[in-house]
Amino acid sequence: MNRRTLTVTAIVVLAVVGAAAAALALTRGSGDAAEGVHNQGDPAKVADYWTDERMRDAVGD
């Protein structure tokens, strides 16, 4: 390979790596794994509500 080909290849590789790093930085969250729905209810009440029959009859969205 000649010097020009190597230079162009290096520039393309750097551009791809830079774009991947930018995309990763923009799509990452704040790092808080607990983001989302926070249940303030009593765990015992939740356990009482979800009986075996309710769990068996439950359907997903």
MDAnalysis code that builds the backbone (N, CA, C; Angstrom):
import MDAnalysis as mda
import numpy as np

u = mda.Universe.empty(183, n_residues=61, atom_resindex=np.repeat(np.arange(61), 3), trajectory=True)
u.add_TopologyAttr("name", ["N", "CA", "C"] * 61)
u.add_TopologyAttr("resid", np.arange(1, 62))
u.add_TopologyAttr("resname", ["MET", "ASN", "ARG", "ARG", "THR", "LEU", "THR", "VAL", "THR", "ALA", "ILE", "VAL", "VAL", "LEU", "ALA", "VAL", "VAL", "GLY", "ALA", "ALA", "ALA", "ALA", "ALA", "LEU", "ALA", "LEU", "THR", "ARG", "GLY", "SER", "GLY", "ASP", "ALA", "ALA", "GLU", "GLY", "VAL", "HIS", "ASN", "GLN", "GLY", "ASP", "PRO", "ALA", "LYS", "VAL", "ALA", "ASP", "TYR", "TRP", "THR", "ASP", "GLU", "ARG", "MET", "ARG", "ASP", "ALA", "VAL", "GLY", "ASP"])
u.atoms.positions = np.array([
    [0.844, -1.188, 0.000],
    [0.000, 0.000, 0.000],
    [0.886, 1.248, 0.000],
    [0.381, 2.236, -0.631],
    [1.165, 3.471, -0.634],
    [0.744, 4.365, 0.539],
    [1.475, 5.401, 0.706],
    [1.273, 6.293, 1.859],
    [-0.107, 6.956, 1.831],
    [-0.583, 7.306, 0.649],
    [-1.891, 7.965, 0.556],
    [-3.010, 7.008, 0.978],
    [-2.947, 5.777, 0.563],
    [-3.955, 4.784, 0.931],
    [-3.964, 4.561, 2.435],
    [-2.795, 4.456, 3.024],
    [-2.711, 4.274, 4.475],
    [-3.266, 5.476, 5.228],
    [-2.998, 6.663, 4.736],
    [-3.501, 7.879, 5.379],
    [-5.018, 7.947, 5.305],
    [-5.570, 7.674, 4.137],
    [-7.027, 7.709, 3.974],
    [-7.673, 6.631, 4.840],
    [-7.081, 5.445, 4.886],
    [-7.615, 4.362, 5.714],
    [-7.592, 4.754, 7.192],
    [-6.501, 5.345, 7.635],
    [-6.390, 5.769, 9.032],
    [-7.435, 6.832, 9.366],
    [-7.673, 7.764, 8.461],
    [-8.671, 8.812, 8.690],
    [-10.067, 8.206, 8.775],
    [-10.366, 7.265, 7.888],
    [-11.680, 6.618, 7.906],
    [-11.869, 5.837, 9.198],
    [-10.847, 5.099, 9.616],
    [-10.941, 4.334, 10.865],
    [-11.153, 5.272, 12.046],
    [-10.422, 6.352, 12.110],
    [-10.592, 7.314, 13.206],
    [-11.986, 7.936, 13.197],
    [-12.513, 8.208, 12.021],
    [-13.859, 8.779, 11.929],
    [-14.906, 7.786, 12.414],
    [-14.752, 6.520, 12.041],
    [-15.711, 5.501, 12.478],
    [-15.636, 5.311, 13.986],
    [-14.442, 5.236, 14.532],
    [-14.291, 5.073, 15.983],
    [-14.846, 6.294, 16.712],
    [-14.596, 7.482, 16.194],
    [-15.130, 8.697, 16.807],
    [-16.642, 8.735, 16.776],
    [-17.226, 8.327, 15.647],
    [-18.688, 8.300, 15.546],
    [-19.281, 7.273, 16.498],
    [-18.626, 6.126, 16.623],
    [-19.124, 5.102, 17.547],
    [-19.035, 5.595, 18.989],
    [-17.956, 6.258, 19.332],
    [-17.810, 6.789, 20.692],
    [-18.860, 7.861, 20.974],
    [-19.125, 8.712, 20.003],
    [-20.137, 9.754, 20.185],
    [-21.524, 9.141, 20.338],
    [-21.828, 8.131, 19.525],
    [-23.134, 7.476, 19.627],
    [-23.291, 6.792, 20.974],
    [-22.242, 6.157, 21.439],
    [-22.294, 5.501, 22.743],
    [-22.495, 6.519, 23.864],
    [-21.795, 7.632, 23.794],
    [-21.923, 8.663, 24.823],
    [-23.319, 9.270, 24.845],
    [-23.931, 9.419, 23.675],
    [-25.259, 10.030, 23.602],
    [-26.371, 9.080, 24.031],
    [-26.162, 7.786, 23.871],
    [-27.227, 6.840, 24.178],
    [-27.135, 6.269, 25.577],
    [-26.060, 6.495, 26.268],
    [-25.935, 5.967, 27.626],
    [-26.783, 6.788, 28.579],
    [-27.356, 6.111, 29.561],
    [-28.144, 6.793, 30.582],
    [-27.227, 7.424, 31.617],
    [-27.806, 7.804, 32.702],
    [-27.026, 8.439, 33.759],
    [-26.226, 7.429, 34.565],
    [-26.418, 6.149, 34.282],
    [-25.691, 5.129, 35.013],
    [-26.464, 4.589, 36.197],
    [-27.600, 5.179, 36.483],
    [-28.424, 4.727, 37.603],
    [-29.244, 3.532, 37.144],
    [-28.883, 2.363, 37.628],
    [-29.575, 1.152, 37.199],
    [-31.014, 1.102, 37.706],
    [-31.362, 1.948, 38.658],
    [-32.694, 1.914, 39.257],
    [-33.645, 2.919, 38.617],
    [-33.245, 3.523, 37.503],
    [-34.153, 4.459, 36.846],
    [-35.393, 3.723, 36.366],
    [-36.519, 4.377, 36.443],
    [-37.757, 3.767, 35.990],
    [-38.837, 3.920, 37.027],
    [-39.648, 2.903, 37.156],
    [-40.777, 2.935, 38.069],
    [-40.299, 2.589, 39.479],
    [-40.652, 3.425, 40.405],
    [-40.310, 3.186, 41.804],
    [-41.599, 2.876, 42.558],
    [-41.686, 1.697, 43.113],
    [-42.879, 1.273, 43.835],
    [-42.768, 1.718, 45.287],
    [-43.691, 2.543, 45.715],
    [-43.700, 3.025, 47.093],
    [-44.605, 2.177, 47.983],
    [-45.226, 1.157, 47.403],
    [-46.172, 0.325, 48.144],
    [-45.493, -0.653, 49.087],
    [-46.291, -1.213, 49.955],
    [-45.833, -2.189, 50.924],
    [-45.622, -3.536, 50.224],
    [-44.432, -4.128, 50.297],
    [-44.178, -5.401, 49.621],
    [-45.120, -6.523, 50.073],
    [-45.549, -6.494, 51.315],
    [-46.468, -7.531, 51.808],
    [-47.816, -7.446, 51.090],
    [-48.277, -6.218, 50.823],
    [-49.548, -6.058, 50.114],
    [-49.435, -6.546, 48.670],
    [-48.293, -6.305, 48.066],
    [-48.083, -6.768, 46.696],
    [-48.078, -8.294, 46.679],
    [-47.388, -8.902, 47.616],
    [-47.332, -10.363, 47.691],
    [-48.720, -10.949, 47.945],
    [-49.505, -10.284, 48.779],
    [-50.866, -10.760, 49.037],
    [-51.751, -10.646, 47.791],
    [-51.541, -9.590, 47.005],
    [-52.361, -9.369, 45.814],
    [-52.080, -10.435, 44.755],
    [-50.808, -10.743, 44.543],
    [-50.442, -11.676, 43.474],
    [-50.535, -13.110, 43.965],
    [-51.761, -13.576, 44.023],
    [-52.001, -14.969, 44.397],
    [-51.603, -15.873, 43.236],
    [-51.502, -17.172, 43.491],
    [-51.163, -18.119, 42.432],
    [-52.176, -18.052, 41.290],
    [-53.452, -17.885, 41.639],
    [-54.494, -17.818, 40.617],
    [-54.329, -16.571, 39.749],
    [-54.058, -15.418, 40.362],
    [-53.871, -14.182, 39.589],
    [-52.644, -14.287, 38.688],
    [-51.568, -14.845, 39.204],
    [-50.366, -14.991, 38.384],
    [-50.618, -15.918, 37.206],
    [-51.363, -16.975, 37.425],
    [-51.655, -17.940, 36.370],
    [-52.540, -17.296, 35.281],
    [-53.486, -16.436, 35.695],
    [-54.417, -15.826, 34.758],
    [-53.887, -14.535, 34.108],
    [-52.757, -14.041, 34.571],
    [-52.220, -12.783, 34.064],
    [-51.753, -12.932, 32.621],
    [-51.949, -11.870, 31.841],
    [-51.486, -11.838, 30.460],
    [-50.622, -10.590, 30.272],
    [-49.641, -10.702, 29.419],
    [-48.765, -9.567, 29.135],
    [-49.348, -8.659, 28.069],
    [-48.760, -7.501, 27.923],
    [-49.206, -6.546, 26.898],
    [-48.563, -6.851, 25.580],
])
